[in-house]
Protein backbone atom coordinates (compact mmCIF):
# COMPACT_ATOMS: atom_id res chain seq x y z
CA UNK A 1 0.00 0.00 0.00
CA UNK A 2 1.22 3.47 -0.84
CA UNK A 3 1.60 5.98 1.97
CA UNK A 4 -1.05 8.20 0.42
CA UNK A 5 -3.66 5.44 0.39
CA UNK A 6 -3.68 5.53 4.15
CA UNK A 7 -6.77 6.98 5.74
CA UNK A 8 -6.94 10.43 7.21
CA UNK A 9 -6.40 10.97 10.94
CA UNK A 10 -8.77 13.75 12.03
CA UNK A 11 -8.31 15.19 15.50
CA UNK A 12 -11.20 17.13 17.04
CA UNK A 13 -9.91 18.93 20.06
CA UNK A 14 -10.57 21.93 22.24
CA UNK A 15 -11.55 22.79 25.81
CA UNK A 16 -13.82 20.58 27.87
CA UNK A 17 -17.45 21.74 27.56
CA UNK A 18 -16.96 23.28 24.11
CA UNK A 19 -19.27 20.66 22.62
CA UNK A 20 -16.77 18.35 20.94
CA UNK A 21 -18.95 15.31 21.64
CA UNK A 22 -22.12 16.91 20.25
CA UNK A 23 -20.33 18.18 17.16
CA UNK A 24 -18.78 14.77 16.64
CA UNK A 25 -22.19 13.01 16.77
CA UNK A 26 -23.66 15.57 14.35
CA UNK A 27 -20.71 14.88 12.04
CA UNK A 28 -21.27 11.14 12.23
CA UNK A 29 -24.97 11.60 11.46
CA UNK A 30 -24.18 13.39 8.20
CA UNK A 31 -24.76 11.41 5.03
CA UNK A 32 -22.08 10.04 2.75
CA UNK A 33 -19.16 9.88 5.12
CA UNK A 34 -16.87 6.99 5.97
CA UNK A 35 -15.67 8.11 9.38
CA UNK A 36 -14.69 5.78 12.19
CA UNK A 37 -14.57 6.97 15.79
CA UNK A 38 -11.58 5.97 17.88
CA UNK A 39 -12.86 4.95 21.34
CA UNK A 40 -10.57 6.29 24.06
CA UNK A 41 -9.43 4.66 27.26
CA UNK A 42 -10.01 6.39 30.60
CA UNK A 43 -9.69 5.84 34.34
CA UNK A 44 -12.74 8.06 34.97
CA UNK A 45 -15.83 6.28 36.31
CA UNK A 46 -18.62 5.79 33.75
CA UNK A 47 -21.45 8.36 33.85
CA UNK A 48 -25.04 7.18 33.70
CA UNK A 49 -25.82 5.78 30.20
CA UNK A 50 -22.15 5.40 29.29
CA UNK A 51 -21.23 1.97 28.00
CA UNK A 52 -17.79 0.30 28.15
CA UNK A 53 -16.43 0.12 24.60
CA UNK A 54 -18.84 2.74 23.23
CA UNK A 55 -18.07 6.06 24.98
CA UNK A 56 -14.81 4.83 26.51
CA UNK A 57 -12.91 1.77 27.60
CA UNK A 58 -13.16 2.25 31.36
CA UNK A 59 -10.05 0.82 33.00
CA UNK A 60 -8.13 0.99 36.29
CA UNK A 61 -5.17 3.35 36.81
CA UNK A 62 -2.93 0.30 37.00
CA UNK A 63 -4.06 -1.01 33.62
CA UNK A 64 -3.74 2.46 32.05
CA UNK A 65 -0.20 2.90 33.38
CA UNK A 66 0.72 -0.57 32.08
CA UNK A 67 -0.43 0.53 28.60
CA UNK A 68 1.65 3.74 28.83
CA UNK A 69 4.76 1.78 29.86
CA UNK A 70 4.23 -0.76 27.06
CA UNK A 71 4.07 2.08 24.49
CA UNK A 72 0.49 1.17 23.58
CA UNK A 73 -0.88 4.74 23.64
CA UNK A 74 -0.78 7.10 20.66
CA UNK A 75 -1.31 9.94 23.15
CA UNK A 76 -2.60 10.37 26.66
CA UNK A 77 -3.19 13.08 29.23
CA UNK A 78 -4.07 13.40 32.85
CA UNK A 79 -7.16 15.54 33.05
CA UNK A 80 -8.85 16.51 36.36
CA UNK A 81 -7.21 13.56 38.16
CA UNK A 82 -8.00 10.94 35.54
CA UNK A 83 -6.10 9.49 32.60
CA UNK A 84 -7.54 9.72 29.09
CA UNK A 85 -5.80 8.32 26.04
CA UNK A 86 -5.98 6.85 22.55
CA UNK A 87 -4.90 3.21 22.09
CA UNK A 88 -2.38 3.18 19.22
CA UNK A 89 -2.92 -0.18 17.56
CA UNK A 90 -6.57 0.16 16.47
CA UNK A 91 -5.81 3.62 15.02
CA UNK A 92 -2.88 2.26 13.01
CA UNK A 93 -4.91 -0.67 11.73
CA UNK A 94 -7.81 1.55 10.64
CA UNK A 95 -5.50 4.04 8.91
CA UNK A 96 -3.69 1.22 7.11
CA UNK A 97 -7.08 -0.05 5.93
CA UNK A 98 -7.69 3.39 4.41
CA UNK A 99 -10.31 4.47 6.96
CA UNK A 100 -10.96 8.01 8.16
CA UNK A 101 -10.28 7.93 11.88
CA UNK A 102 -11.68 10.62 14.17
CA UNK A 103 -10.19 11.30 17.61
CA UNK A 104 -12.01 13.53 20.07
CA UNK A 105 -9.43 14.53 22.66
CA UNK A 106 -8.28 17.38 24.90
CA UNK A 107 -5.50 19.77 23.94
CA UNK A 108 -2.49 18.15 25.65
CA UNK A 109 -3.16 14.92 23.74
CA UNK A 110 -3.56 16.80 20.46
CA UNK A 111 -0.05 18.25 20.98
CA UNK A 112 1.33 14.71 21.16
CA UNK A 113 -0.51 13.66 17.99
CA UNK A 114 0.96 16.72 16.23
CA UNK A 115 4.44 15.45 17.16
CA UNK A 116 3.90 11.79 16.26
CA UNK A 117 1.63 11.94 13.19
CA UNK A 118 2.76 14.76 10.96
CA UNK A 119 -0.04 14.30 8.44
CA UNK A 120 -2.88 14.34 11.00
CA UNK A 121 -5.50 17.04 10.50
CA UNK A 122 -5.91 18.99 13.73
CA UNK A 123 -9.14 20.90 14.22
CA UNK A 124 -9.58 23.17 17.24
CA UNK A 125 -13.20 23.56 18.29
CA UNK A 126 -13.59 26.94 19.98
CA UNK A 127 -16.46 28.28 22.08
CA UNK A 128 -18.26 31.37 20.74
CA UNK A 129 -17.44 33.03 24.12
CA UNK A 130 -16.20 32.15 27.63
CA UNK A 131 -19.74 32.79 28.95
CA UNK A 132 -21.09 30.20 26.53
CA UNK A 133 -18.48 27.72 27.75
CA UNK A 134 -19.40 28.32 31.40
CA UNK A 135 -23.08 27.87 30.52
CA UNK A 136 -22.40 24.54 28.85
CA UNK A 137 -20.25 23.19 31.67
CA UNK A 138 -22.81 24.07 34.36
CA UNK A 139 -25.92 23.01 32.43
CA UNK A 140 -24.47 19.53 31.93
CA UNK A 141 -25.00 19.14 35.69
CA UNK A 142 -22.51 16.30 35.98
CA UNK A 143 -19.61 18.06 37.73
CA UNK A 144 -19.28 19.86 41.09
CA UNK A 145 -18.42 23.64 41.04
CA UNK A 146 -14.74 23.11 41.93
CA UNK A 147 -14.24 20.81 38.92
CA UNK A 148 -16.05 23.33 36.68
CA UNK A 149 -13.75 26.10 37.94
CA UNK A 150 -10.71 23.94 37.13
CA UNK A 151 -12.08 23.19 33.65
CA UNK A 152 -12.67 26.90 32.91
CA UNK A 153 -9.12 27.80 33.99
CA UNK A 154 -7.74 25.02 31.84
CA UNK A 155 -9.90 26.11 28.88
CA UNK A 156 -8.37 29.60 29.00
CA UNK A 157 -4.85 28.15 28.80
CA UNK A 158 -5.88 25.80 26.00
CA UNK A 159 -7.37 28.50 23.80
CA UNK A 160 -3.89 30.05 23.72
CA UNK A 161 -2.61 26.85 22.08
CA UNK A 162 -4.94 26.99 19.09
CA UNK A 163 -2.07 28.22 16.87
CA UNK A 164 -0.57 24.72 16.60
CA UNK A 165 -3.73 23.39 14.91
CA UNK A 166 -4.53 23.36 11.20
CA UNK A 167 -8.05 24.76 11.57
CA UNK A 168 -10.24 26.57 14.10
CA UNK A 169 -13.97 25.90 14.01
CA UNK A 170 -16.21 27.99 16.27
CA UNK A 171 -19.04 25.96 17.73
CA UNK A 172 -21.70 28.65 17.35
CA UNK A 173 -24.27 26.07 16.31
CA UNK A 174 -23.63 22.35 16.16
CA UNK A 175 -24.82 22.16 12.53
CA UNK A 176 -22.49 24.94 11.41
CA UNK A 177 -19.53 23.36 13.18
CA UNK A 178 -20.23 19.89 11.76
CA UNK A 179 -20.68 21.35 8.24
CA UNK A 180 -17.36 23.15 8.45
CA UNK A 181 -15.56 20.05 9.67
CA UNK A 182 -16.98 18.02 6.79
CA UNK A 183 -15.85 20.71 4.36
CA UNK A 184 -12.35 20.58 5.89
CA UNK A 185 -12.22 16.79 5.52
CA UNK A 186 -13.25 17.05 1.86
CA UNK A 187 -10.68 19.76 1.19
CA UNK A 188 -7.96 17.74 2.91
CA UNK A 189 -8.64 14.89 0.49
CA UNK A 190 -7.98 17.21 -2.42
CA UNK A 191 -4.60 18.32 -1.08
CA UNK A 192 -1.84 17.91 -3.65
CA UNK A 193 0.36 15.79 -1.40
CA UNK A 194 -2.51 13.36 -0.81
CA UNK A 195 -3.58 13.01 -4.45
CA UNK A 196 -0.52 13.64 -6.64
CA UNK A 197 0.52 9.95 -6.63
CA UNK A 198 -2.59 9.11 -8.64
CA UNK A 199 -1.51 11.48 -11.39
CA UNK A 200 2.01 10.15 -11.34
CA UNK A 201 0.58 6.67 -11.96
CA UNK A 202 -1.48 8.06 -14.84
CA UNK A 203 1.64 9.52 -16.44
CA UNK A 204 3.55 6.24 -16.03
CA UNK A 205 0.74 4.39 -17.84
CA UNK A 206 0.86 6.93 -20.67
CA UNK A 207 4.64 6.56 -20.94
CA UNK A 208 4.33 2.77 -21.34
CA UNK A 209 1.84 3.14 -24.18
CA UNK A 210 4.26 5.22 -26.22
P1 LIG B 1 -15.08 13.69 29.85
O1 LIG B 1 -14.67 13.26 31.23
O2 LIG B 1 -15.95 14.92 29.89
O3 LIG B 1 -15.68 12.56 29.05
O4 LIG B 1 -13.75 14.11 29.07
C1 LIG B 1 -12.87 15.03 29.61
C2 LIG B 1 -11.93 15.51 28.52
O5 LIG B 1 -11.08 14.44 28.09
C3 LIG B 1 -12.65 16.00 27.28
O6 LIG B 1 -12.06 17.22 26.89
C4 LIG B 1 -12.38 14.91 26.28
O7 LIG B 1 -12.38 15.39 24.95
C5 LIG B 1 -11.01 14.46 26.69
N1 LIG B 1 -10.66 13.14 26.17
C6 LIG B 1 -11.48 12.11 25.88
N2 LIG B 1 -10.79 11.08 25.39
C7 LIG B 1 -9.50 11.46 25.33
C8 LIG B 1 -8.29 10.84 24.86
O8 LIG B 1 -8.25 9.71 24.39
N3 LIG B 1 -7.16 11.57 24.97
C9 LIG B 1 -7.13 12.82 25.47
N4 LIG B 1 -5.95 13.43 25.49
N5 LIG B 1 -8.24 13.44 25.89
C10 LIG B 1 -9.41 12.77 25.83
Boltz pocket constraint, residues with backbone or C-beta under 6 A from the ligand:
constraints:
  - pocket:
      binder: B
      contacts: [[A, 12], [A, 14], [A, 15], [A, 16], [A, 17], [A, 20], [A, 40], [A, 41], [A, 44], [A, 75], [A, 76], [A, 77], [A, 79], [A, 84], [A, 85], [A, 86], [A, 104], [A, 105], [A, 106], [A, 107], [A, 108], [A, 109], [A, 110]]
      max_distance: 6.0
